[in-house]
Amino acid sequence: MSVFADGFGNWLSRRSRAGDKSVVETESKGASRTGGSGDREPVVVWKAANLMEAQVVKGRLISEGIPAIVRGESLGQIYGLTAGQLATTDVLVPGLLAEKARQILETEVEWIDEEELDDK
């Protein structure tokens, strides 16, 4: 799945607001930025041991309505590494939603056993 299919691409677009001279001045000096304004900047909310763990965390966030992307070392993905420094992967969300995402990830998931549903 691509980054832009998750709606994450909108974070990276630069939009200058009327009267916002800081954006124009920064861009005219040749400085590069990694994304939008500070509140839209992607923030790491989870450091996963490997890509599989990161995909689970990303899925949990997306199911709660928070867009997320996974960023990791491509060499680890190419060789299918599941342990070590090359396997570590970050999960990123928009800065505005970072605190909410951390709260979601700190709460425990209550699983419903299918057998319990059948008994009721």
Backbone bond lengths (Angstrom), bond angles and torsions (degrees), N, CA, C in turn:
res aa  C-N    CA-C-N  psi(-1)  N-CA   C-N-CA  omega(-1)  CA-C   N-CA-C  phi
1 M - - - 1.441 - - 1.517 107.85 -
2 S 1.289 117.96 137.51 1.451 119.92 -176.94 1.518 110.80 -85.42
3 V 1.316 114.56 161.54 1.459 121.28 178.45 1.516 110.38 -61.19
4 F 1.326 117.50 -39.16 1.450 120.81 -175.29 1.524 112.60 -76.31
5 A 1.335 118.27 -19.84 1.457 121.02 176.92 1.523 111.20 -69.94
6 D 1.332 117.58 -24.27 1.462 121.65 179.92 1.520 112.54 -86.41
7 G 1.339 118.23 2.02 1.452 120.49 -178.50 1.516 112.64 80.33
8 F 1.308 117.18 7.91 1.455 121.71 -177.78 1.520 111.01 -77.06
9 G 1.326 116.85 -21.44 1.457 120.55 -177.94 1.509 113.79 -62.03
10 N 1.336 117.66 -26.24 1.462 120.83 179.85 1.521 111.88 -66.43
11 W 1.319 118.05 -23.52 1.456 120.58 178.91 1.511 111.06 -66.23
12 L 1.317 115.38 -34.74 1.447 119.94 -170.13 1.526 113.52 -85.21
13 S 1.319 116.41 -7.43 1.464 118.91 -179.60 1.518 109.60 -75.89
14 R 1.303 115.28 140.05 1.464 120.42 178.84 1.521 108.32 -93.72
15 R 1.287 114.39 123.79 1.462 119.49 177.87 1.515 107.77 -124.33
16 S 1.296 115.77 121.29 1.455 118.26 176.96 1.519 108.51 -91.92
17 R 1.300 114.86 130.70 1.458 120.19 178.83 1.512 109.08 -87.17
18 A 1.299 116.46 151.13 1.459 120.89 179.31 1.525 109.02 -58.80
19 G 1.303 115.76 126.49 1.455 120.57 178.82 1.521 114.14 84.63
20 D 1.315 119.03 -0.68 1.460 121.66 -179.98 1.522 108.32 -89.28
21 K 1.319 116.35 91.87 1.463 121.58 -175.52 1.521 112.17 -79.35
22 S 1.336 118.21 -20.84 1.462 120.23 -177.82 1.518 111.68 -63.85
23 V 1.339 117.28 -34.68 1.460 120.47 179.13 1.514 109.82 -67.01
24 V 1.331 116.55 -44.29 1.463 120.99 -178.75 1.521 110.23 -66.08
25 E 1.339 117.22 -43.59 1.458 120.38 -179.38 1.523 111.51 -64.85
26 T 1.306 118.01 -42.58 1.459 121.44 -179.17 1.517 110.78 -64.25
27 E 1.324 116.57 -43.74 1.457 119.52 -179.05 1.521 111.38 -69.87
28 S 1.327 117.72 -32.89 1.456 119.17 -178.67 1.524 111.92 -72.32
29 K 1.326 118.41 -23.18 1.463 121.64 177.82 1.521 112.49 -81.17
30 G 1.321 117.01 -4.32 1.450 120.32 177.67 1.515 113.80 86.55
31 A 1.306 117.40 9.28 1.462 119.55 179.27 1.522 109.74 -74.07
32 S 1.306 115.73 142.99 1.462 119.09 178.24 1.510 109.29 -103.73
33 R 1.319 114.99 145.48 1.452 120.96 178.67 1.513 108.17 -121.48
34 T 1.312 115.26 158.36 1.458 118.98 -176.92 1.510 112.83 -93.44
35 G 1.292 118.51 0.47 1.461 119.61 -178.72 1.504 110.67 176.78
36 G 1.313 115.08 -149.28 1.450 121.19 -178.36 1.507 111.27 -81.48
37 S 1.313 115.17 -151.70 1.449 119.98 179.62 1.522 109.60 -68.95
38 G 1.315 117.12 171.27 1.454 122.13 -174.70 1.513 114.32 -56.13
39 D 1.336 117.19 -35.28 1.453 119.10 -179.06 1.523 112.31 -77.14
40 R 1.316 117.88 -17.03 1.465 121.44 179.43 1.520 111.77 -102.99
41 E 1.309 117.04 -4.34 1.462 122.40 -178.87 1.530 109.99 -63.99
42 P 1.326 118.81 133.63 1.466 120.60 177.48 1.529 111.62 -62.78
43 V 1.317 115.64 136.95 1.463 122.28 -177.36 1.526 108.56 -125.04
44 V 1.326 116.45 136.57 1.468 121.11 177.39 1.528 108.27 -75.32
45 V 1.343 116.26 123.04 1.461 120.98 177.81 1.523 112.03 -112.24
46 W 1.322 117.41 -11.85 1.470 120.19 -178.91 1.517 109.06 -152.65
47 K 1.319 116.58 131.55 1.466 121.97 173.96 1.519 106.38 -107.39
48 A 1.321 115.62 107.13 1.459 121.45 -176.59 1.521 110.54 -90.80
49 A 1.319 115.35 152.38 1.464 120.99 178.90 1.519 111.62 -70.89
50 N 1.343 116.91 -28.63 1.465 120.30 -179.19 1.529 109.70 -156.91
51 L 1.321 115.87 175.72 1.459 121.74 -176.56 1.522 112.22 -63.39
52 M 1.316 117.57 -36.67 1.471 120.22 -179.11 1.524 111.48 -62.73
53 E 1.310 116.89 -45.24 1.466 120.69 177.89 1.526 110.38 -63.12
54 A 1.325 116.61 -42.12 1.465 120.52 -179.86 1.523 111.56 -62.52
55 Q 1.330 117.44 -38.39 1.472 120.34 179.57 1.532 110.56 -67.10
56 V 1.319 117.71 -35.36 1.470 121.03 177.21 1.528 109.86 -65.53
57 V 1.321 116.79 -44.88 1.460 121.41 179.20 1.523 110.12 -63.76
58 K 1.312 116.76 -44.10 1.467 120.95 178.15 1.530 110.33 -59.92
59 G 1.313 117.47 -43.85 1.460 121.26 178.68 1.515 112.23 -61.13
60 R 1.331 116.61 -39.84 1.466 120.32 178.01 1.513 110.76 -62.98
61 L 1.322 117.29 -43.72 1.465 120.67 179.93 1.521 111.56 -66.04
62 I 1.317 116.59 -43.48 1.460 120.23 179.88 1.524 110.82 -64.01
63 S 1.335 117.39 -36.67 1.462 120.00 178.46 1.525 111.70 -66.58
64 E 1.330 116.89 -22.04 1.470 121.86 177.08 1.527 111.67 -93.05
65 G 1.330 117.11 3.30 1.465 120.97 177.11 1.515 115.13 88.66
66 I 1.321 117.67 15.79 1.463 121.34 179.24 1.521 108.62 -108.03
67 P 1.333 117.87 119.15 1.470 119.21 178.67 1.524 110.13 -67.70
68 A 1.309 116.23 140.16 1.462 121.05 -177.88 1.516 110.00 -145.08
69 I 1.331 115.06 152.54 1.461 120.63 174.07 1.521 108.35 -131.14
70 V 1.299 114.83 161.40 1.463 122.61 179.68 1.520 107.74 -113.03
71 R 1.340 115.77 132.92 1.460 120.72 178.50 1.519 108.66 -130.45
72 G 1.314 115.44 124.39 1.458 119.46 179.59 1.512 111.28 -152.47
73 E 1.287 115.40 179.02 1.457 122.06 179.53 1.518 109.35 -73.02
74 S 1.310 117.12 123.60 1.465 120.27 -176.72 1.534 112.26 -66.25
75 L 1.311 117.58 -29.78 1.457 120.38 179.58 1.528 110.96 -62.45
76 G 1.331 116.49 -37.59 1.459 120.46 177.28 1.511 111.93 -64.69
77 Q 1.329 116.86 -36.18 1.457 121.10 178.36 1.524 111.29 -72.40
78 I 1.307 116.49 -39.03 1.466 120.34 -179.19 1.527 110.79 -61.74
79 Y 1.338 116.16 -44.23 1.458 120.10 -178.03 1.528 113.31 -90.69
80 G 1.333 116.94 -0.97 1.461 120.22 177.69 1.517 113.80 68.46
81 L 1.320 116.53 33.59 1.460 120.35 -179.20 1.526 110.20 -70.26
82 T 1.316 116.45 140.10 1.458 120.79 179.15 1.520 112.33 -120.68
83 A 1.318 118.14 1.25 1.459 122.16 178.01 1.518 109.01 -146.57
84 G 1.323 115.93 154.56 1.453 120.78 177.90 1.516 113.15 98.97
85 Q 1.331 115.04 176.21 1.456 120.82 -176.13 1.535 113.22 -63.35
86 L 1.318 117.91 -35.59 1.465 119.89 -179.10 1.521 112.36 -72.67
87 A 1.312 118.07 -16.21 1.460 121.46 -179.71 1.522 112.54 -89.78
88 T 1.335 118.19 -19.05 1.463 120.26 -177.08 1.525 110.81 -61.04
89 T 1.321 115.16 142.68 1.453 121.89 -174.82 1.523 109.35 -140.64
90 D 1.335 116.83 142.09 1.461 122.00 178.65 1.521 109.97 -103.47
91 V 1.325 115.49 147.62 1.463 122.02 172.36 1.520 106.43 -111.26
92 L 1.331 116.51 125.62 1.454 122.01 -176.59 1.520 111.34 -116.93
93 V 1.337 115.84 146.03 1.465 123.18 175.86 1.524 107.93 -135.70
94 P 1.341 118.62 166.04 1.473 119.97 175.95 1.522 110.71 -61.22
95 G 1.328 116.16 145.71 1.454 121.48 -178.48 1.517 113.96 -54.25
96 L 1.316 117.50 -38.92 1.464 121.14 179.94 1.520 112.50 -63.07
97 L 1.319 117.44 -29.45 1.460 121.79 -176.21 1.526 113.40 -101.74
98 A 1.320 117.01 4.92 1.466 120.49 -174.50 1.525 112.01 -63.06
99 E 1.314 117.97 -45.14 1.468 120.16 -178.30 1.527 110.88 -65.30
100 K 1.317 116.85 -41.63 1.466 120.51 178.04 1.531 109.96 -63.57
101 A 1.322 117.12 -40.83 1.465 121.05 179.26 1.522 110.96 -63.26
102 R 1.332 117.34 -42.13 1.469 120.40 178.81 1.528 110.97 -63.53
103 Q 1.335 116.64 -39.85 1.470 120.07 178.08 1.525 110.84 -62.70
104 I 1.323 116.61 -42.12 1.469 120.72 178.93 1.520 110.42 -62.46
105 L 1.321 116.38 -43.24 1.459 120.30 -177.58 1.528 112.69 -71.71
106 E 1.324 117.59 -22.58 1.457 120.77 178.04 1.526 112.84 -82.07
107 T 1.338 117.12 -21.77 1.459 119.51 -179.74 1.520 110.21 -80.03
108 E 1.293 115.12 147.01 1.454 120.76 -178.98 1.533 109.84 -83.91
109 V 1.309 115.74 141.95 1.456 121.60 179.57 1.525 108.46 -85.19
110 E 1.325 116.27 132.25 1.462 120.17 176.38 1.525 108.05 -95.85
111 W 1.322 115.04 114.06 1.457 120.84 -179.02 1.518 109.11 -90.36
112 I 1.306 115.74 138.95 1.450 121.36 177.26 1.523 107.95 -102.82
113 D 1.315 115.72 120.77 1.450 121.15 179.86 1.535 109.19 -78.03
114 E 1.304 116.62 132.12 1.478 121.15 -179.02 1.513 112.00 -61.55
115 E 1.319 117.57 -31.74 1.467 120.56 179.12 1.529 110.72 -66.45
116 E 1.332 115.81 -36.89 1.465 119.24 177.62 1.516 110.99 -64.70
117 L 1.314 117.25 -36.83 1.459 121.00 178.61 1.520 110.52 -67.67
118 D 1.329 117.69 -38.01 1.442 121.44 179.19 1.525 111.87 -66.74
119 D 1.336 117.16 -34.71 1.456 121.62 179.78 1.518 112.30 -70.12
120 K 1.312 117.05 -27.06 1.478 120.37 -178.28 1.469 109.75 -83.77
